[in-house]
Amino acid sequence: MPTLQNSLVVKFLGLQCCLLTFFLVVPHSLSGAEGDTTIVHAHDDVDMTWHGNYDEWAVFPDSSKSYHKILMYYTMGCSSSGCSDWDYTTKIELLKPTGRIDSNISSVDTVSTNPVVTDTNWTKFEVSEPFELARVITPYGGYMANNQNGYSNSWQHTFVFDVTDFAPLLRDSVKLRAFYGGWSDGFSVSLRFQMIEGTPPRDVVSIANVWRRGGGGWTYDNATSFDSTHLPQKEVWLPQEAKAASMRVIPTGHEFDNNVNCAEFCKKNYQLHAEGSQIADQPMWRSDCGRNPIFPQGGTWLYDRANWCPGDRATIYKHAIGRAFSAGDSISLDMDIDNISWSGSDAPSYIIDAQLFTYSDPNFQLDASLEDIIAPSSADRHARENPICTNPVVEIKNTGEDTLKNLLFAYGVQGGDTCRYRWNGKLAFMEEQQVELPLFNWTSLDTSNPTFYASISAPNYGNDEYALNNHLTSSFSLPPVYDSTIIMEYATNGAADETAYTFQNQEGTVLYSRDTFPDNLLVRDTFHLSKGRYVFTMTDSDEDGIDFFANNDGSVLSGRFWDEHYPSLYSWLSIRTGTC
C-alpha cells in the first residue's frame, strides 16, 4: 500500500413511597422530508456571572413533525469580563409548564403607621418542572483569564448531547434554563439544537422525573438518612402504551474536606432496583480526567473524580428496565448509594437527577446507525484522539430490534479510494460500540480541505431498513511532517522514573522505547526512521505529568521535536499525532 514519506504520529497519554406524575406523549405521524434539519437557538453567549439560573425562551417546531435525532450543542466560553479560576457545576434544564399557579410577595407597602396597616402585593406565576438535559463542569479558567498556555478570554468549547428522547417536550415555545453554580464571574453559555426530521429508533411514550436535585446537591449525613430523605422508594405510573422503559441518571459527587475525601474524590456506586430486582450497580467515577479535551488547565484538573472532570461533561448513565413491568399500572423504583463512613468539616454531597422514559416497540427490525466519527476529526470533544493518520475510529449503535452481529463499512478520505471492512460483533437494541477500522491509503486526500467519510450497510447481511443514519463525514486537521531523522530533547523532572516512551510503526511494532531517565536533566534522543507512519507515546505512571504544581516531582525547563533538515521547533506538549 502506498504511504506518505516523512510522517510521524506523536501521542502523549494521561499524565492521567409516593406516586409520581408523568408526562404522556401522544404518538404523531411523520410529515415533512426525512433528513431536513431545523436549527433552534436558545442562549446566545449569555454571561453566567454568579450562582443562579439564567433562563431563555426558544421556539421549536410544532408537533406535526417527527425527528430521527436531536442534538444539543452547548458552547461554553468566558464571560464578557473573563473566565473564573474555579471548577463549577453547570446544568442545562428544560422547564415544562405544569398548569399550576403559585405566587410570591413582590412588595409590601405601608399604608398607615398608627395603626400599622400594610398592603402586600403578590406576583403570580406558573409552576414549571425542570428536566435536566445536560451537566457540564467548568474548567479551571485561570489560563483563559490570564492569556496563558495558548488560551485567551475568547476561548470556547462545544459539548454535544443527544437529546432525542426529549423530543416530545421540545415543541413550540420552550423555556430553557442554564444553571451556574459558581460564586465568581464567570463563563458564558450558548445553546443550539439540531433537529433532523425522520423516524427515531423508537417513540417516547412518557417521561417522568423520579429523583431530582437542583445545582446545590444533597448533603450525605449517613446512609439511612440519605436514602430515606433524598432517595426514597418511588411509584411511577406507566401508561398503557408503554412497551419498554429505561432510567437515565446523572450523578456527581462533591465536597472532600473530610477523612475519606468524599464525595468528590471517593469512588462509590449507586444501585437501582425496579420492582425489587436490581437493574444497575453503577460506579460513579471518572478515571480519565487526564484525557480531558480541555488541556492543560490550571488547578488539579488531572485528578479523577466522582463522575466528573473539570472542563468536561458529567457522564449520563442509561439502564434498561425492558418489559419487566405491567403497562397501565405503577412501577416501584428504588435507588441507593454505597455507605460512606466519614468525619470532618465538610459532609459529602451528591447532585442526582434520575428520569424514567417509557417507549413504544422498536420502529425497525433490522437497522444500524453510524453515530460518530471519533478520528479523524476536528471536533472539540475528540481533541485528545486527534489528529491522526492511522486507523480511523467510529461509533455505531444497533437501532433495530434484532441483535446486530455484523456490518459492512465503506470509508476513506475525499479524493481517495474507498476501503471496505466487515465488522463482526454482538450488539443488542440501542447498544453502542466504538470500532477501529483497518488502516487505509491516506495519500490521495485533498490537503486543502481534508474530509473523512464513512458509511454502513448490510447489517447481518440483510437490508438496512433506515438509510438516513448510515453516513457521516468529518473535517480534520493534518499533523506536521518530519524528515527521516527525528531528534527529541526532553527535560526530566525530579521523578523521572515515572516517565516512559515508545516509538511504534503503523503495524504496532515498537522500534524505540525507553523507561529509564536521570532526574532533572536535559535528555536528547535521536530516531532514524524510514518512510511511513509512526506513533510516539509518552506516559507518566503517576498520571500527573512532568510539570504539575500539586506534587513534589518538580518541573521541567522545556521539550521539543525537530528534524535535522527542518529545525522548526514544536512544543512537545502540543504535539500529539503526526502527519499523513
C-alpha positions, 0 to 999 in steps of 0.5 A: 500500500502506498504511504506518505514519506516523512510522517510521524504520529506523536501521542502523549497519554494521561499524565492521567413511597409516593406516586409520581406524575408523568408526562404522556406523549401522544404518538404523531405521524411523520410529515415533512422530508426525512433528513431536513434539519431545523436549527433552534437557538436558545442562549446566545453567549449569555454571561453566567456571572454568579450562582443562579439560573439564567433562563431563555425562551426558544421556539421549536417546531410544532408537533406535526413533525417527527425527528430521527435525532436531536442534538444539543450543542452547548458552547461554553466560553468566558464571560464578557469580563473573563473566565473564573479560576474555579471548577463549577457545576453547570446544568442545562434544564428544560422547564415544562409548564405544569398548569399550576399557579403559585405566587410570591410577595413582590412588595409590601407597602405601608399604608398607615403607621398608627395603626400599622396597616400594610398592603402586600402585593403578590406576583403570580406565576406558573409552576414549571418542572425542570428536566435536566438535559445536560451537566457540564463542569467548568474548567479551571479558567485561570489560563483563559483569564490570564492569556496563558498556555495558548488560551485567551478570554475568547476561548470556547468549547462545544459539548454535544448531547443527544437529546432525542428522547426529549423530543416530545417536550421540545415543541413550540415555545420552550423555556430553557434554563442554564444553571451556574453554580459558581460564586465568581464571574464567570463563563458564558453559555450558548445553546443550539439544537439540531433537529433532523426530521425522520423516524427515531429508533423508537417513540417516547411514550412518557417521561417522568422525573423520579429523583431530582436535585437542583445545582446545590446537591444533597448533603450525605449525613449517613446512609439511612438518612440519605436514602430515606430523605433524598432517595426514597422508594418511588411509584411511577405510573406507566401508561398503557402504551408503554412497551419498554422503559429505561432510567437515565441518571446523572450523578456527581459527587462533591465536597472532600474536606473530610477523612475519606475525601468524599464525595468528590474524590471517593469512588462509590456506586449507586444501585437501582432496583425496579420492582425489587430486582436490581437493574444497575450497580453503577460506579460513579467515577471518572478515571480519565480526567487526564484525557480531558479535551480541555488541556492543560488547565490550571488547578488539579484538573488531572485528578479523577473524580466522582463522575466528573472532570473539570472542563468536561461533561458529567457522564449520563448513565442509561439502564434498561428496565425492558418489559419487566413491568405491567403497562397501565399500572405503577412501577416501584423504583428504588435507588441507593448509594454505597455507605460512606463512613466519614468525619470532618468539616465538610459532609459529602454531597451528591447532585442526582437527577434520575428520569424514567422514559417509557417507549413504544416497540422498536420502529425497525427490525433490522437497522444500524446507525453510524453515530460518530466519527471519533478520528479523524476529526476536528471536533472539540470533544475528540481533541485528545484522539486527534489528529491522526493518520492511522486507523480511523475510529467510529461509533455505531449503535444497533437501532433495530430490534434484532441483535446486530452481529455484523456490518459492512463499512465503506470509508476513506478520505475525499479524493481517495479510494474507498476501503471496505471492512466487515465488522463482526460483533454482538450488539443488542437494541440501542447498544453502542460500540466504538470500532477501529477500522483497518488502516487505509491509503491516506495519500490521495486526500485533498490537503486543502480541505481534508474530509473523512467519510464513512458509511454502513450497510448490510447489517447481518447481511440483510437490508438496512431498513433506515438509510438516513443514519448510515453516513457521516463525514468529518473535517480534520486537521493534518499533523506536521511532517518530519524528515527521516531523522527525528531528534527529541530533547526532553527535560526530566523532572525530579521523578523521572522514573515515572516517565516512559516512551515508545516509538511504534510503526503503523503495524504496532511494532515498537522500534524505540522505547525507553523507561529509564531517565536521570532526574532533572536533566536535559535528555536528547534522543535521536530516531532514524526512521524510514518512510511511513507512519509512526506513533510516539507515546509518552506516559507518566505512571503517576498520571500527573505529568512532568510539570504539575504544581500539586506534587513534589516531582518538580518541573521541567525547563522545556521539550521539543521535536525537530528534524535535522533538515527542518529545525522548526521547533514544536512544543512537545506538549502540543504535539500529539499525532503526526502527519499523513 
